[in-house]
Amino acid sequence: MPRKSPNKIDKIVGRNIRIGRLAKGLSQTELGRSIGVTFQQVQKYEKGTNRVGSGRLFQIAAVLDVDIKTLFEGSEFPEHSNEQSMLDIMSEPQSFRLVQAFAEIGNPALRRSVVSLVESLAHSGKSGH
């Protein structure tokens, strides 16, 4: 009997595991050790390559200190767009670090300046400059 391949929900759950792991400051190795699997297995969960069983999902939620429903965030609404969702963007380590650092800036004027700078950089990258 052929093995069922992961579906869109598996990928969403994997993405959310990654976001939770990054938020807790855990490496894939540390999360794996906490739930009794290798870092390679965590990597496969996060990519949506392997499905996460219900018992393991419960363990992951406990380690990440999140409600299990959090790991399904974004699965309620089918995405008909090719654009990345905000959660997809946040699952990238650099994006996550940028948001964390930005949140530490207390000065509103400085925050606006950072946003303007990043927007300028993004627009100049699109035009090939």
Secondary structure per residue as TSV (DSSP state, phi and psi in degrees):
chain	resnum	aa	ss	phi	psi
A	1	M	-	360.0	127.3
A	2	P	-	-67.5	146.2
A	3	R	-	-75.6	137.6
A	4	K	-	-69.4	134.3
A	5	S	-	-87.8	154.3
A	6	P	-	-62.3	148.6
A	7	N	-	-110.6	-172.2
A	8	K	H	-59.4	-37.8
A	9	I	H	-64.2	-39.4
A	10	D	H	-60.2	-40.2
A	11	K	H	-68.6	-38.9
A	12	I	H	-65.6	-45.0
A	13	V	H	-60.4	-43.9
A	14	G	H	-60.2	-44.3
A	15	R	H	-59.7	-43.0
A	16	N	H	-70.4	-32.4
A	17	I	H	-62.5	-44.8
A	18	R	H	-60.7	-46.3
A	19	I	H	-59.4	-45.5
A	20	G	H	-63.3	-40.1
A	21	R	H	-64.7	-45.2
A	22	L	H	-61.9	-40.7
A	23	A	H	-62.7	-33.9
A	24	K	H	-84.0	-6.8
A	25	G	T	71.7	28.4
A	26	L	-	-98.2	144.6
A	27	S	-	-82.2	166.5
A	28	Q	H	-61.7	-35.7
A	29	T	H	-63.9	-45.7
A	30	E	H	-63.9	-43.7
A	31	L	H	-63.4	-44.9
A	32	G	H	-57.6	-45.9
A	33	R	H	-59.7	-39.5
A	34	S	H	-66.6	-27.2
A	35	I	H	-112.7	4.2
A	36	G	T	81.1	30.3
A	37	V	S	-132.5	170.1
A	38	T	-	-80.1	165.1
A	39	F	H	-65.2	-29.6
A	40	Q	H	-63.1	-38.6
A	41	Q	H	-67.6	-41.6
A	42	V	H	-59.7	-42.8
A	43	Q	H	-59.2	-42.5
A	44	K	H	-67.0	-38.1
A	45	Y	H	-60.7	-48.1
A	46	E	H	-64.9	-33.2
A	47	K	H	-81.1	-11.9
A	48	G	T	80.4	12.5
A	49	T	S	-72.0	-41.0
A	50	N	S	-114.3	141.4
A	51	R	-	-75.1	148.6
A	52	V	-	-100.7	122.5
A	53	G	-	-68.3	160.7
A	54	S	H	-62.0	-40.3
A	55	G	H	-65.4	-41.7
A	56	R	H	-67.9	-38.1
A	57	L	H	-61.5	-39.7
A	58	F	H	-62.8	-43.3
A	59	Q	H	-62.0	-44.9
A	60	I	H	-61.5	-45.6
A	61	A	H	-59.4	-39.8
A	62	A	H	-65.3	-45.5
A	63	V	H	-63.7	-40.9
A	64	L	H	-80.3	-6.8
A	65	D	T	58.8	46.6
A	66	V	-	-128.3	157.2
A	67	D	-	-68.5	141.5
A	68	I	G	-58.3	-29.7
A	69	K	G	-62.6	-28.2
A	70	T	G	-60.0	-33.0
A	71	L	G	-71.7	-11.4
A	72	F	G	-105.5	5.2
A	73	E	T	-56.2	133.3
A	74	G	T	94.4	-6.2
A	75	S	-	-91.1	-7.5
A	76	E	S	-73.2	-30.8
A	77	F	S	-115.6	120.4
A	78	P	-	-65.6	137.0
A	79	E	-	-93.8	121.2
A	80	H	-	-103.6	5.8
A	81	S	-	-106.7	152.6
A	82	N	S	-86.7	-7.4
A	83	E	S	-72.1	150.9
A	84	Q	-	-71.0	139.6
A	85	S	-	-77.8	164.6
A	86	M	H	-59.5	-38.6
A	87	L	H	-67.7	-35.3
A	88	D	H	-62.4	-43.9
A	89	I	H	-63.1	-42.3
A	90	M	H	-68.8	-19.4
A	91	S	T	-77.9	-10.2
A	92	E	S	-81.9	128.3
A	93	P	H	-54.2	-40.1
A	94	Q	H	-67.4	-39.5
A	95	S	H	-63.9	-43.5
A	96	F	H	-61.6	-44.9
A	97	R	H	-64.3	-38.6
A	98	L	H	-62.2	-45.2
A	99	V	H	-65.3	-41.7
A	100	Q	H	-60.3	-46.6
A	101	A	H	-65.8	-41.2
A	102	F	H	-60.9	-39.8
A	103	A	H	-63.2	-23.1
A	104	E	T	-83.0	-10.2
A	105	I	-	-80.4	115.1
A	106	G	-	-88.2	-23.1
A	107	N	-	-80.9	116.0
A	108	P	H	-59.8	-38.6
A	109	A	H	-65.3	-40.0
A	110	L	H	-66.5	-38.4
A	111	R	H	-61.3	-44.8
A	112	R	H	-61.7	-39.9
A	113	S	H	-63.1	-41.5
A	114	V	H	-63.2	-43.4
A	115	V	H	-61.6	-45.3
A	116	S	H	-60.6	-42.8
A	117	L	H	-61.2	-48.4
A	118	V	H	-65.0	-40.8
A	119	E	H	-63.1	-41.0
A	120	S	H	-61.6	-44.8
A	121	L	H	-62.4	-41.3
A	122	A	H	-65.5	-42.8
A	123	H	H	-69.2	-37.4
A	124	S	H	-69.0	-30.2
A	125	G	H	-68.5	-32.5
A	126	K	H	-73.8	-32.2
A	127	S	T	-87.3	-0.6
A	128	G	T	86.2	12.4
A	129	H	-	-87.7	360.0
